[in-house]
């Protein structure tokens, strides 16, 4: 199993960070498929190819942890690049 971890500090507050987390998740769904759901104040993203991610918007940082199964490892570079692109657009 392969993992991707992206952690970005911010000064936007938790509500704004949640909006960015949803924007990120919508982009992942549009580009790679799958679906996500809210789990408390966090989000869980899943794809049938073996992608499981937890997106945690916090008051001072946004943390994304992705676990990729064997079939999804080929997507790792593209998925990490897309996450960084979206977060660069909103947090930099």
PDB file of N, CA, C and O in Angstrom:
ATOM      1  N   UNK A   1       0.855  -1.180   0.000  1.00  0.00           N
ATOM      2  CA  UNK A   1       0.000   0.000   0.000  1.00  0.00           C
ATOM      3  C   UNK A   1       0.893   1.232   0.000  1.00  0.00           C
ATOM      4  O   UNK A   1       1.910   1.271   0.693  1.00  0.00           O
ATOM      5  N   UNK A   2       0.515   2.221  -0.768  1.00  0.00           N
ATOM      6  CA  UNK A   2       1.255   3.473  -0.881  1.00  0.00           C
ATOM      7  C   UNK A   2       0.461   4.582  -0.198  1.00  0.00           C
ATOM      8  O   UNK A   2      -0.770   4.547  -0.170  1.00  0.00           O
ATOM      9  N   UNK A   3       1.164   5.554   0.346  1.00  0.00           N
ATOM     10  CA  UNK A   3       0.499   6.656   1.045  1.00  0.00           C
ATOM     11  C   UNK A   3       0.950   7.996   0.500  1.00  0.00           C
ATOM     12  O   UNK A   3       2.091   8.158   0.066  1.00  0.00           O
ATOM     13  N   UNK A   4       0.042   8.946   0.529  1.00  0.00           N
ATOM     14  CA  UNK A   4       0.331  10.344   0.204  1.00  0.00           C
ATOM     15  C   UNK A   4      -0.147  11.166   1.390  1.00  0.00           C
ATOM     16  O   UNK A   4      -1.255  10.965   1.888  1.00  0.00           O
ATOM     17  N   UNK A   5       0.689  12.089   1.838  1.00  0.00           N
ATOM     18  CA  UNK A   5       0.285  12.998   2.919  1.00  0.00           C
ATOM     19  C   UNK A   5       0.614  14.420   2.474  1.00  0.00           C
ATOM     20  O   UNK A   5       1.746  14.730   2.102  1.00  0.00           O
ATOM     21  N   UNK A   6      -0.400  15.266   2.522  1.00  0.00           N
ATOM     22  CA  UNK A   6      -0.239  16.689   2.208  1.00  0.00           C
ATOM     23  C   UNK A   6      -0.754  17.467   3.406  1.00  0.00           C
ATOM     24  O   UNK A   6      -1.880  17.247   3.852  1.00  0.00           O
ATOM     25  N   UNK A   7       0.047  18.360   3.923  1.00  0.00           N
ATOM     26  CA  UNK A   7      -0.325  19.173   5.076  1.00  0.00           C
ATOM     27  C   UNK A   7       0.005  20.622   4.742  1.00  0.00           C
ATOM     28  O   UNK A   7       1.156  20.942   4.447  1.00  0.00           O
ATOM     29  N   UNK A   8      -0.982  21.491   4.785  1.00  0.00           N
ATOM     30  CA  UNK A   8      -0.789  22.899   4.459  1.00  0.00           C
ATOM     31  C   UNK A   8      -1.260  23.793   5.585  1.00  0.00           C
ATOM     32  O   UNK A   8      -2.419  23.715   5.991  1.00  0.00           O
ATOM     33  N   UNK A   9      -0.385  24.640   6.096  1.00  0.00           N
ATOM     34  CA  UNK A   9      -0.818  25.630   7.092  1.00  0.00           C
ATOM     35  C   UNK A   9      -1.629  26.730   6.410  1.00  0.00           C
ATOM     36  O   UNK A   9      -1.475  26.981   5.215  1.00  0.00           O
ATOM     37  N   UNK A  10      -2.488  27.379   7.183  1.00  0.00           N
ATOM     38  CA  UNK A  10      -3.272  28.504   6.663  1.00  0.00           C
ATOM     39  C   UNK A  10      -3.696  29.390   7.825  1.00  0.00           C
ATOM     40  O   UNK A  10      -3.534  29.032   8.991  1.00  0.00           O
ATOM     41  N   UNK A  11      -4.237  30.541   7.488  1.00  0.00           N
ATOM     42  CA  UNK A  11      -4.747  31.478   8.495  1.00  0.00           C
ATOM     43  C   UNK A  11      -6.191  31.866   8.172  1.00  0.00           C
ATOM     44  O   UNK A  11      -6.619  32.988   8.446  1.00  0.00           O
ATOM     45  N   UNK A  12      -6.928  30.935   7.593  1.00  0.00           N
ATOM     46  CA  UNK A  12      -8.277  31.222   7.108  1.00  0.00           C
ATOM     47  C   UNK A  12      -9.378  30.923   8.110  1.00  0.00           C
ATOM     48  O   UNK A  12     -10.492  31.424   7.959  1.00  0.00           O
ATOM     49  N   UNK A  13      -9.103  30.132   9.116  1.00  0.00           N
ATOM     50  CA  UNK A  13     -10.152  29.693  10.030  1.00  0.00           C
ATOM     51  C   UNK A  13     -10.749  28.391   9.552  1.00  0.00           C
ATOM     52  O   UNK A  13     -10.597  28.006   8.393  1.00  0.00           O
ATOM     53  N   UNK A  14     -11.429  27.721  10.457  1.00  0.00           N
ATOM     54  CA  UNK A  14     -11.927  26.371  10.173  1.00  0.00           C
ATOM     55  C   UNK A  14     -13.020  26.333   9.111  1.00  0.00           C
ATOM     56  O   UNK A  14     -13.016  25.443   8.260  1.00  0.00           O
ATOM     57  N   UNK A  15     -13.953  27.278   9.143  1.00  0.00           N
ATOM     58  CA  UNK A  15     -15.050  27.258   8.169  1.00  0.00           C
ATOM     59  C   UNK A  15     -14.537  27.456   6.749  1.00  0.00           C
ATOM     60  O   UNK A  15     -14.952  26.739   5.839  1.00  0.00           O
ATOM     61  N   UNK A  16     -13.648  28.412   6.550  1.00  0.00           N
ATOM     62  CA  UNK A  16     -13.070  28.633   5.222  1.00  0.00           C
ATOM     63  C   UNK A  16     -12.262  27.426   4.782  1.00  0.00           C
ATOM     64  O   UNK A  16     -12.277  27.056   3.607  1.00  0.00           O
ATOM     65  N   UNK A  17     -11.564  26.818   5.711  1.00  0.00           N
ATOM     66  CA  UNK A  17     -10.783  25.632   5.398  1.00  0.00           C
ATOM     67  C   UNK A  17     -11.693  24.470   4.993  1.00  0.00           C
ATOM     68  O   UNK A  17     -11.344  23.687   4.110  1.00  0.00           O
ATOM     69  N   UNK A  18     -12.849  24.357   5.632  1.00  0.00           N
ATOM     70  CA  UNK A  18     -13.803  23.314   5.240  1.00  0.00           C
ATOM     71  C   UNK A  18     -14.281  23.535   3.808  1.00  0.00           C
ATOM     72  O   UNK A  18     -14.435  22.578   3.050  1.00  0.00           O
ATOM     73  N   UNK A  19     -14.511  24.775   3.442  1.00  0.00           N
ATOM     74  CA  UNK A  19     -14.924  25.075   2.067  1.00  0.00           C
ATOM     75  C   UNK A  19     -13.839  24.670   1.071  1.00  0.00           C
ATOM     76  O   UNK A  19     -14.143  24.136   0.005  1.00  0.00           O
ATOM     77  N   UNK A  20     -12.583  24.922   1.412  1.00  0.00           N
ATOM     78  CA  UNK A  20     -11.477  24.538   0.540  1.00  0.00           C
ATOM     79  C   UNK A  20     -11.358  23.019   0.476  1.00  0.00           C
ATOM     80  O   UNK A  20     -11.080  22.469  -0.590  1.00  0.00           O
ATOM     81  N   UNK A  21     -11.561  22.342   1.584  1.00  0.00           N
ATOM     82  CA  UNK A  21     -11.532  20.876   1.600  1.00  0.00           C
ATOM     83  C   UNK A  21     -12.602  20.316   0.665  1.00  0.00           C
ATOM     84  O   UNK A  21     -12.340  19.373  -0.081  1.00  0.00           O
ATOM     85  N   UNK A  22     -13.801  20.889   0.701  1.00  0.00           N
ATOM     86  CA  UNK A  22     -14.865  20.439  -0.192  1.00  0.00           C
ATOM     87  C   UNK A  22     -14.519  20.727  -1.644  1.00  0.00           C
ATOM     88  O   UNK A  22     -14.806  19.915  -2.523  1.00  0.00           O
ATOM     89  N   UNK A  23     -13.910  21.865  -1.903  1.00  0.00           N
ATOM     90  CA  UNK A  23     -13.482  22.198  -3.266  1.00  0.00           C
ATOM     91  C   UNK A  23     -12.452  21.173  -3.753  1.00  0.00           C
ATOM     92  O   UNK A  23     -12.533  20.692  -4.883  1.00  0.00           O
ATOM     93  N   UNK A  24     -11.493  20.846  -2.899  1.00  0.00           N
ATOM     94  CA  UNK A  24     -10.492  19.834  -3.239  1.00  0.00           C
ATOM     95  C   UNK A  24     -11.159  18.493  -3.539  1.00  0.00           C
ATOM     96  O   UNK A  24     -10.841  17.851  -4.540  1.00  0.00           O
ATOM     97  N   UNK A  25     -12.065  18.079  -2.692  1.00  0.00           N
ATOM     98  CA  UNK A  25     -12.747  16.804  -2.881  1.00  0.00           C
ATOM     99  C   UNK A  25     -13.583  16.787  -4.160  1.00  0.00           C
ATOM    100  O   UNK A  25     -13.618  15.779  -4.865  1.00  0.00           O
ATOM    101  N   UNK A  26     -14.251  17.892  -4.457  1.00  0.00           N
ATOM    102  CA  UNK A  26     -15.023  17.971  -5.701  1.00  0.00           C
ATOM    103  C   UNK A  26     -14.116  17.844  -6.921  1.00  0.00           C
ATOM    104  O   UNK A  26     -14.489  17.206  -7.905  1.00  0.00           O
ATOM    105  N   UNK A  27     -12.930  18.446  -6.865  1.00  0.00           N
ATOM    106  CA  UNK A  27     -11.973  18.338  -7.979  1.00  0.00           C
ATOM    107  C   UNK A  27     -11.486  16.903  -8.126  1.00  0.00           C
ATOM    108  O   UNK A  27     -11.353  16.408  -9.246  1.00  0.00           O
ATOM    109  N   UNK A  28     -11.220  16.230  -7.014  1.00  0.00           N
ATOM    110  CA  UNK A  28     -10.789  14.830  -7.084  1.00  0.00           C
ATOM    111  C   UNK A  28     -11.885  13.952  -7.678  1.00  0.00           C
ATOM    112  O   UNK A  28     -11.604  13.084  -8.504  1.00  0.00           O
ATOM    113  N   UNK A  29     -13.123  14.170  -7.265  1.00  0.00           N
ATOM    114  CA  UNK A  29     -14.245  13.403  -7.818  1.00  0.00           C
ATOM    115  C   UNK A  29     -14.380  13.672  -9.309  1.00  0.00           C
ATOM    116  O   UNK A  29     -14.570  12.739 -10.089  1.00  0.00           O
ATOM    117  N   UNK A  30     -14.284  14.934  -9.716  1.00  0.00           N
ATOM    118  CA  UNK A  30     -14.394  15.283 -11.139  1.00  0.00           C
ATOM    119  C   UNK A  30     -13.283  14.645 -11.966  1.00  0.00           C
ATOM    120  O   UNK A  30     -13.529  14.157 -13.069  1.00  0.00           O
ATOM    121  N   UNK A  31     -12.075  14.648 -11.440  1.00  0.00           N
ATOM    122  CA  UNK A  31     -10.924  14.178 -12.206  1.00  0.00           C
ATOM    123  C   UNK A  31     -10.735  12.662 -12.125  1.00  0.00           C
ATOM    124  O   UNK A  31     -10.388  12.035 -13.125  1.00  0.00           O
ATOM    125  N   UNK A  32     -10.955  12.067 -10.955  1.00  0.00           N
ATOM    126  CA  UNK A  32     -10.652  10.645 -10.769  1.00  0.00           C
ATOM    127  C   UNK A  32     -11.878   9.778 -10.506  1.00  0.00           C
ATOM    128  O   UNK A  32     -11.787   8.552 -10.580  1.00  0.00           O
ATOM    129  N   UNK A  33     -13.022  10.389 -10.202  1.00  0.00           N
ATOM    130  CA  UNK A  33     -14.201   9.616  -9.840  1.00  0.00           C
ATOM    131  C   UNK A  33     -14.233   9.379  -8.335  1.00  0.00           C
ATOM    132  O   UNK A  33     -13.541  10.057  -7.575  1.00  0.00           O
ATOM    133  N   UNK A  34     -15.026   8.430  -7.921  1.00  0.00           N
ATOM    134  CA  UNK A  34     -15.172   8.147  -6.500  1.00  0.00           C
ATOM    135  C   UNK A  34     -16.213   9.058  -5.868  1.00  0.00           C
ATOM    136  O   UNK A  34     -16.969   9.731  -6.569  1.00  0.00           O
ATOM    137  N   UNK A  35     -16.247   9.076  -4.542  1.00  0.00           N
ATOM    138  CA  UNK A  35     -17.190   9.932  -3.832  1.00  0.00           C
ATOM    139  C   UNK A  35     -16.637  10.253  -2.451  1.00  0.00           C
ATOM    140  O   UNK A  35     -15.681   9.632  -1.986  1.00  0.00           O
ATOM    141  N   UNK A  36     -17.250  11.222  -1.816  1.00  0.00           N
ATOM    142  CA  UNK A  36     -16.829  11.589  -0.463  1.00  0.00           C
ATOM    143  C   UNK A  36     -18.042  11.861   0.395  1.00  0.00           C
ATOM    144  O   UNK A  36     -19.145  12.098  -0.096  1.00  0.00           O
ATOM    145  N   UNK A  37     -17.803  11.818   1.697  1.00  0.00           N
ATOM    146  CA  UNK A  37     -18.868  12.137   2.649  1.00  0.00           C
ATOM    147  C   UNK A  37     -18.250  12.775   3.881  1.00  0.00           C
ATOM    148  O   UNK A  37     -17.085  12.544   4.203  1.00  0.00           O
ATOM    149  N   UNK A  38     -19.041  13.571   4.552  1.00  0.00           N
ATOM    150  CA  UNK A  38     -18.600  14.192   5.800  1.00  0.00           C
ATOM    151  C   UNK A  38     -18.656  13.147   6.905  1.00  0.00           C
ATOM    152  O   UNK A  38     -19.602  12.366   7.003  1.00  0.00           O
ATOM    153  N   UNK A  39     -17.620  13.156   7.732  1.00  0.00           N
ATOM    154  CA  UNK A  39     -17.551  12.288   8.911  1.00  0.00           C
ATOM    155  C   UNK A  39     -17.189  13.211  10.061  1.00  0.00           C
ATOM    156  O   UNK A  39     -16.011  13.430  10.345  1.00  0.00           O
ATOM    157  N   UNK A  40     -18.203  13.750  10.720  1.00  0.00           N
ATOM    158  CA  UNK A  40     -17.954  14.772  11.737  1.00  0.00           C
ATOM    159  C   UNK A  40     -17.439  16.031  11.057  1.00  0.00           C
ATOM    160  O   UNK A  40     -18.076  16.543  10.136  1.00  0.00           O
ATOM    161  N   UNK A  41     -16.304  16.530  11.499  1.00  0.00           N
ATOM    162  CA  UNK A  41     -15.725  17.728  10.884  1.00  0.00           C
ATOM    163  C   UNK A  41     -14.684  17.370   9.821  1.00  0.00           C
ATOM    164  O   UNK A  41     -14.016  18.255   9.288  1.00  0.00           O
ATOM    165  N   UNK A  42     -14.544  16.075   9.510  1.00  0.00           N
ATOM    166  CA  UNK A  42     -13.595  15.602   8.510  1.00  0.00           C
ATOM    167  C   UNK A  42     -14.359  15.059   7.312  1.00  0.00           C
ATOM    168  O   UNK A  42     -15.587  14.970   7.325  1.00  0.00           O
ATOM    169  N   UNK A  43     -13.612  14.699   6.280  1.00  0.00           N
ATOM    170  CA  UNK A  43     -14.217  14.127   5.084  1.00  0.00           C
ATOM    171  C   UNK A  43     -13.496  12.838   4.716  1.00  0.00           C
ATOM    172  O   UNK A  43     -12.278  12.727   4.850  1.00  0.00           O
ATOM    173  N   UNK A  44     -14.269  11.874   4.254  1.00  0.00           N
ATOM    174  CA  UNK A  44     -13.728  10.601   3.795  1.00  0.00           C
ATOM    175  C   UNK A  44     -13.981  10.497   2.300  1.00  0.00           C
ATOM    176  O   UNK A  44     -15.114  10.652   1.844  1.00  0.00           O
ATOM    177  N   UNK A  45     -12.924  10.233   1.538  1.00  0.00           N
ATOM    178  CA  UNK A  45     -13.015  10.069   0.086  1.00  0.00           C
ATOM    179  C   UNK A  45     -12.651   8.627  -0.244  1.00  0.00           C
ATOM    180  O   UNK A  45     -11.670   8.094   0.274  1.00  0.00           O
ATOM    181  N   UNK A  46     -13.443   7.999  -1.109  1.00  0.00           N
ATOM    182  CA  UNK A  46     -13.180   6.615  -1.507  1.00  0.00           C
ATOM    183  C   UNK A  46     -13.383   6.461  -3.004  1.00  0.00           C
ATOM    184  O   UNK A  46     -14.242   7.094  -3.619  1.00  0.00           O
ATOM    185  N   UNK A  47     -12.553   5.593  -3.557  1.00  0.00           N
ATOM    186  CA  UNK A  47     -12.662   5.229  -4.966  1.00  0.00           C
ATOM    187  C   UNK A  47     -12.556   3.715  -5.031  1.00  0.00           C
ATOM    188  O   UNK A  47     -11.774   3.121  -4.289  1.00  0.00           O
ATOM    189  N   UNK A  48     -13.325   3.080  -5.903  1.00  0.00           N
ATOM    190  CA  UNK A  48     -13.347   1.620  -5.973  1.00  0.00           C
ATOM    191  C   UNK A  48     -12.016   1.015  -6.424  1.00  0.00           C
ATOM    192  O   UNK A  48     -11.799  -0.184  -6.248  1.00  0.00           O
ATOM    193  N   UNK A  49     -11.125   1.818  -7.001  1.00  0.00           N
ATOM    194  CA  UNK A  49      -9.814   1.315  -7.434  1.00  0.00           C
ATOM    195  C   UNK A  49      -8.862   1.147  -6.254  1.00  0.00           C
ATOM    196  O   UNK A  49      -7.719   0.731  -6.443  1.00  0.00           O
ATOM    197  N   UNK A  50      -9.310   1.460  -5.048  1.00  0.00           N
ATOM    198  CA  UNK A  50      -8.469   1.270  -3.879  1.00  0.00           C
ATOM    199  C   UNK A  50      -7.875   2.549  -3.334  1.00  0.00           C
ATOM    200  O   UNK A  50      -6.748   2.558  -2.839  1.00  0.00           O
ATOM    201  N   UNK A  51      -8.631   3.628  -3.424  1.00  0.00           N
ATOM    202  CA  UNK A  51      -8.188   4.909  -2.867  1.00  0.00           C
ATOM    203  C   UNK A  51      -9.058   5.218  -1.663  1.00  0.00           C
ATOM    204  O   UNK A  51     -10.284   5.255  -1.767  1.00  0.00           O
ATOM    205  N   UNK A  52      -8.426   5.437  -0.526  1.00  0.00           N
ATOM    206  CA  UNK A  52      -9.126   5.854   0.688  1.00  0.00           C
ATOM    207  C   UNK A  52      -8.385   7.065   1.230  1.00  0.00           C
ATOM    208  O   UNK A  52      -7.179   7.012   1.473  1.00  0.00           O
ATOM    209  N   UNK A  53      -9.112   8.147   1.417  1.00  0.00           N
ATOM    210  CA  UNK A  53      -8.477   9.374   1.894  1.00  0.00           C
ATOM    211  C   UNK A  53      -9.290   9.977   3.023  1.00  0.00           C
ATOM    212  O   UNK A  53     -10.510   9.829   3.086  1.00  0.00           O
ATOM    213  N   UNK A  54      -8.584  10.660   3.912  1.00  0.00           N
ATOM    214  CA  UNK A  54      -9.207  11.426   4.983  1.00  0.00           C
ATOM    215  C   UNK A  54      -8.713  12.860   4.822  1.00  0.00           C
ATOM    216  O   UNK A  54      -7.508  13.110   4.795  1.00  0.00           O
ATOM    217  N   UNK A  55      -9.643  13.792   4.717  1.00  0.00           N
ATOM    218  CA  UNK A  55      -9.319  15.212   4.591  1.00  0.00           C
ATOM    219  C   UNK A  55      -9.766  15.875   5.883  1.00  0.00           C
ATOM    220  O   UNK A  55     -10.937  15.822   6.256  1.00  0.00           O
ATOM    221  N   UNK A  56      -8.803  16.505   6.560  1.00  0.00           N
ATOM    222  CA  UNK A  56      -9.062  17.092   7.872  1.00  0.00           C
ATOM    223  C   UNK A  56      -8.832  18.602   7.842  1.00  0.00           C
ATOM    224  O   UNK A  56      -7.695  19.063   7.948  1.00  0.00           O
ATOM    225  N   UNK A  57      -9.922  19.378   7.695  1.00  0.00           N
ATOM    226  CA  UNK A  57      -9.774  20.831   7.798  1.00  0.00           C
ATOM    227  C   UNK A  57      -9.691  21.239   9.267  1.00  0.00           C
ATOM    228  O   UNK A  57     -10.572  20.914  10.062  1.00  0.00           O
ATOM    229  N   UNK A  58      -8.644  21.939   9.610  1.00  0.00           N
ATOM    230  CA  UNK A  58      -8.429  22.386  10.988  1.00  0.00           C
ATOM    231  C   UNK A  58      -8.322  23.903  11.005  1.00  0.00           C
ATOM    232  O   UNK A  58      -8.140  24.514   9.952  1.00  0.00           O
ATOM    233  N   UNK A  59      -8.429  24.522  12.164  1.00  0.00           N
ATOM    234  CA  UNK A  59      -8.387  25.995  12.221  1.00  0.00           C
ATOM    235  C   UNK A  59      -7.108  26.605  11.648  1.00  0.00           C
ATOM    236  O   UNK A  59      -7.123  27.746  11.187  1.00  0.00           O
ATOM    237  N   UNK A  60      -5.997  25.852  11.674  1.00  0.00           N
ATOM    238  CA  UNK A  60      -4.734  26.433  11.216  1.00  0.00           C
ATOM    239  C   UNK A  60      -4.003  25.603  10.166  1.00  0.00           C
ATOM    240  O   UNK A  60      -2.922  25.989   9.721  1.00  0.00           O
ATOM    241  N   UNK A  61      -4.581  24.458   9.761  1.00  0.00           N
ATOM    242  CA  UNK A  61      -3.966  23.649   8.714  1.00  0.00           C
ATOM    243  C   UNK A  61      -4.996  22.733   8.066  1.00  0.00           C
ATOM    244  O   UNK A  61      -6.048  22.440   8.635  1.00  0.00           O
ATOM    245  N   UNK A  62      -4.661  22.290   6.856  1.00  0.00           N
ATOM    246  CA  UNK A  62      -5.475  21.323   6.131  1.00  0.00           C
ATOM    247  C   UNK A  62      -4.601  20.105   5.907  1.00  0.00           C
ATOM    248  O   UNK A  62      -3.520  20.208   5.328  1.00  0.00           O
ATOM    249  N   UNK A  63      -5.068  18.947   6.366  1.00  0.00           N
ATOM    250  CA  UNK A  63      -4.293  17.719   6.279  1.00  0.00           C
ATOM    251  C   UNK A  63      -5.046  16.725   5.401  1.00  0.00           C
ATOM    252  O   UNK A  63      -6.240  16.493   5.590  1.00  0.00           O
ATOM    253  N   UNK A  64      -4.334  16.143   4.440  1.00  0.00           N
ATOM    254  CA  UNK A  64      -4.903  15.127   3.561  1.00  0.00           C
ATOM    255  C   UNK A  64      -4.031  13.882   3.662  1.00  0.00           C
ATOM    256  O   UNK A  64      -2.833  13.932   3.386  1.00  0.00           O
ATOM    257  N   UNK A  65      -4.631  12.773   4.055  1.00  0.00           N
ATOM    258  CA  UNK A  65      -3.946  11.476   4.114  1.00  0.00           C
ATOM    259  C   UNK A  65      -4.632  10.538   3.139  1.00  0.00           C
ATOM    260  O   UNK A  65      -5.834  10.293   3.239  1.00  0.00           O
ATOM    261  N   UNK A  66      -3.854  10.010   2.184  1.00  0.00           N
ATOM    262  CA  UNK A  66      -4.396   9.131   1.155  1.00  0.00           C
ATOM    263  C   UNK A  66      -3.691   7.783   1.231  1.00  0.00           C
ATOM    264  O   UNK A  66      -2.463   7.720   1.302  1.00  0.00           O
ATOM    265  N   UNK A  67      -4.467   6.716   1.218  1.00  0.00           N
ATOM    266  CA  UNK A  67      -3.926   5.360   1.139  1.00  0.00           C
ATOM    267  C   UNK A  67      -4.336   4.794  -0.214  1.00  0.00           C
ATOM    268  O   UNK A  67      -5.515   4.774  -0.566  1.00  0.00           O
ATOM    269  N   UNK A  68      -3.343   4.338  -0.959  1.00  0.00           N
ATOM    270  CA  UNK A  68      -3.589   3.806  -2.295  1.00  0.00           C
ATOM    271  C   UNK A  68      -3.322   2.309  -2.320  1.00  0.00           C
ATOM    272  O   UNK A  68      -2.247   1.856  -1.925  1.00  0.00           O
ATOM    273  N   UNK A  69      -4.292   1.552  -2.779  1.00  0.00           N
ATOM    274  CA  UNK A  69      -4.107   0.122  -2.951  1.00  0.00           C
ATOM    275  C   UNK A  69      -3.251  -0.159  -4.179  1.00  0.00           C
ATOM    276  O   UNK A  69      -2.847   0.762  -4.888  1.00  0.00           O
ATOM    277  N   UNK A  70      -2.985  -1.409  -4.420  1.00  0.00           N
ATOM    278  CA  UNK A  70      -2.109  -1.814  -5.523  1.00  0.00           C
ATOM    279  C   UNK A  70      -2.587  -1.272  -6.862  1.00  0.00           C
ATOM    280  O   UNK A  70      -1.782  -0.782  -7.653  1.00  0.00           O
ATOM    281  N   UNK A  71      -3.878  -1.354  -7.124  1.00  0.00           N
ATOM    282  CA  UNK A  71      -4.401  -0.910  -8.429  1.00  0.00           C
ATOM    283  C   UNK A  71      -4.374   0.606  -8.575  1.00  0.00           C
ATOM    284  O   UNK A  71      -4.370   1.111  -9.697  1.00  0.00           O
ATOM    285  N   UNK A  72      -4.356   1.324  -7.493  1.00  0.00           N
ATOM    286  CA  UNK A  72      -4.415   2.782  -7.552  1.00  0.00           C
ATOM    287  C   UNK A  72      -3.042   3.450  -7.499  1.00  0.00           C
ATOM    288  O   UNK A  72      -2.948   4.667  -7.658  1.00  0.00           O
ATOM    289  N   UNK A  73      -1.994   2.690  -7.282  1.00  0.00           N
ATOM    290  CA  UNK A  73      -0.659   3.283  -7.176  1.00  0.00           C
ATOM    291  C   UNK A  73      -0.269   4.072  -8.411  1.00  0.00           C
ATOM    292  O   UNK A  73       0.451   5.064  -8.303  1.00  0.00           O
ATOM    293  N   UNK A  74      -0.718   3.661  -9.559  1.00  0.00           N
ATOM    294  CA  UNK A  74      -0.393   4.370 -10.800  1.00  0.00           C
ATOM    295  C   UNK A  74      -0.949   5.794 -10.788  1.00  0.00           C
ATOM    296  O   UNK A  74      -0.424   6.666 -11.480  1.00  0.00           O
ATOM    297  N   UNK A  75      -2.002   6.037 -10.013  1.00  0.00           N
ATOM    298  CA  UNK A  75      -2.601   7.369  -9.927  1.00  0.00           C
ATOM    299  C   UNK A  75      -1.869   8.295  -8.960  1.00  0.00           C
ATOM    300  O   UNK A  75      -2.143   9.495  -8.941  1.00  0.00           O
ATOM    301  N   UNK A  76      -0.951   7.772  -8.161  1.00  0.00           N
ATOM    302  CA  UNK A  76      -0.322   8.553  -7.089  1.00  0.00           C
ATOM    303  C   UNK A  76       0.275   9.879  -7.570  1.00  0.00           C
ATOM    304  O   UNK A  76      -0.039  10.914  -6.983  1.00  0.00           O
ATOM    305  N   UNK A  77       1.123   9.900  -8.611  1.00  0.00           N
ATOM    306  CA  UNK A  77       1.704  11.185  -9.021  1.00  0.00           C
ATOM    307  C   UNK A  77       0.651  12.191  -9.485  1.00  0.00           C
ATOM    308  O   UNK A  77       0.736  13.375  -9.157  1.00  0.00           O
ATOM    309  N   UNK A  78      -0.340  11.725 -10.247  1.00  0.00           N
ATOM    310  CA  UNK A  78      -1.383  12.632 -10.730  1.00  0.00           C
ATOM    311  C   UNK A  78      -2.257  13.133  -9.593  1.00  0.00           C
ATOM    312  O   UNK A  78      -2.627  14.306  -9.562  1.00  0.00           O
ATOM    313  N   UNK A  79      -2.587  12.252  -8.662  1.00  0.00           N
ATOM    314  CA  UNK A  79      -3.442  12.642  -7.544  1.00  0.00           C
ATOM    315  C   UNK A  79      -2.709  13.646  -6.640  1.00  0.00           C
ATOM    316  O   UNK A  79      -3.297  14.641  -6.216  1.00  0.00           O
ATOM    317  N   UNK A  80      -1.446  13.389  -6.350  1.00  0.00           N
ATOM    318  CA  UNK A  80      -0.679  14.312  -5.510  1.00  0.00           C
ATOM    319  C   UNK A  80      -0.520  15.662  -6.208  1.00  0.00           C
ATOM    320  O   UNK A  80      -0.632  16.706  -5.565  1.00  0.00           O
ATOM    321  N   UNK A  81      -0.263  15.651  -7.507  1.00  0.00           N
ATOM    322  CA  UNK A  81      -0.133  16.903  -8.262  1.00  0.00           C
ATOM    323  C   UNK A  81      -1.440  17.692  -8.254  1.00  0.00           C
ATOM    324  O   UNK A  81      -1.423  18.913  -8.102  1.00  0.00           O
ATOM    325  N   UNK A  82      -2.560  17.012  -8.414  1.00  0.00           N
ATOM    326  CA  UNK A  82      -3.860  17.691  -8.408  1.00  0.00           C
ATOM    327  C   UNK A  82      -4.155  18.288  -7.036  1.00  0.00           C
ATOM    328  O   UNK A  82      -4.643  19.414  -6.942  1.00  0.00           O
ATOM    329  N   UNK A  83      -3.865  17.545  -5.978  1.00  0.00           N
ATOM    330  CA  UNK A  83      -4.100  18.072  -4.634  1.00  0.00           C
ATOM    331  C   UNK A  83      -3.236  19.311  -4.388  1.00  0.00           C
ATOM    332  O   UNK A  83      -3.724  20.318  -3.875  1.00  0.00           O
ATOM    333  N   UNK A  84      -1.971  19.237  -4.748  1.00  0.00           N
ATOM    334  CA  UNK A  84      -1.088  20.389  -4.554  1.00  0.00           C
ATOM    335  C   UNK A  84      -1.519  21.581  -5.390  1.00  0.00           C
ATOM    336  O   UNK A  84      -1.435  22.721  -4.933  1.00  0.00           O
ATOM    337  N   UNK A  85      -1.983  21.329  -6.621  1.00  0.00           N
ATOM    338  CA  UNK A  85      -2.442  22.426  -7.482  1.00  0.00           C
ATOM    339  C   UNK A  85      -3.640  23.146  -6.862  1.00  0.00           C
ATOM    340  O   UNK A  85      -3.667  24.375  -6.789  1.00  0.00           O
ATOM    341  N   UNK A  86      -4.613  22.381  -6.422  1.00  0.00           N
ATOM    342  CA  UNK A  86      -5.817  22.976  -5.822  1.00  0.00           C
ATOM    343  C   UNK A  86      -5.437  23.752  -4.555  1.00  0.00           C
ATOM    344  O   UNK A  86      -5.879  24.885  -4.363  1.00  0.00           O
ATOM    345  N   UNK A  87      -4.632  23.152  -3.708  1.00  0.00           N
ATOM    346  CA  UNK A  87      -4.255  23.817  -2.466  1.00  0.00           C
ATOM    347  C   UNK A  87      -3.376  25.047  -2.727  1.00  0.00           C
ATOM    348  O   UNK A  87      -3.479  26.044  -2.012  1.00  0.00           O
ATOM    349  N   UNK A  88      -2.519  24.979  -3.742  1.00  0.00           N
ATOM    350  CA  UNK A  88      -1.737  26.164  -4.127  1.00  0.00           C
ATOM    351  C   UNK A  88      -2.661  27.298  -4.546  1.00  0.00           C
ATOM    352  O   UNK A  88      -2.443  28.452  -4.177  1.00  0.00           O
ATOM    353  N   UNK A  89      -3.700  26.969  -5.321  1.00  0.00           N
ATOM    354  CA  UNK A  89      -4.647  27.984  -5.793  1.00  0.00           C
ATOM    355  C   UNK A  89      -5.382  28.666  -4.643  1.00  0.00           C
ATOM    356  O   UNK A  89      -5.634  29.870  -4.697  1.00  0.00           O
ATOM    357  N   UNK A  90      -5.726  27.910  -3.612  1.00  0.00           N
ATOM    358  CA  UNK A  90      -6.545  28.455  -2.529  1.00  0.00           C
ATOM    359  C   UNK A  90      -5.784  28.900  -1.290  1.00  0.00           C
ATOM    360  O   UNK A  90      -6.248  29.777  -0.561  1.00  0.00           O
ATOM    361  N   UNK A  91      -4.624  28.307  -1.043  1.00  0.00           N
ATOM    362  CA  UNK A  91      -3.928  28.610   0.208  1.00  0.00           C
ATOM    363  C   UNK A  91      -2.665  29.437   0.047  1.00  0.00           C
ATOM    364  O   UNK A  91      -2.125  29.917   1.044  1.00  0.00           O
ATOM    365  N   UNK A  92      -2.182  29.618  -1.155  1.00  0.00           N
ATOM    366  CA  UNK A  92      -0.973  30.436  -1.336  1.00  0.00           C
ATOM    367  C   UNK A  92      -1.313  31.845  -1.767  1.00  0.00           C
ATOM    368  O   UNK A  92      -0.416  32.664  -1.964  1.00  0.00           O
TER     369      UNK A  92
END
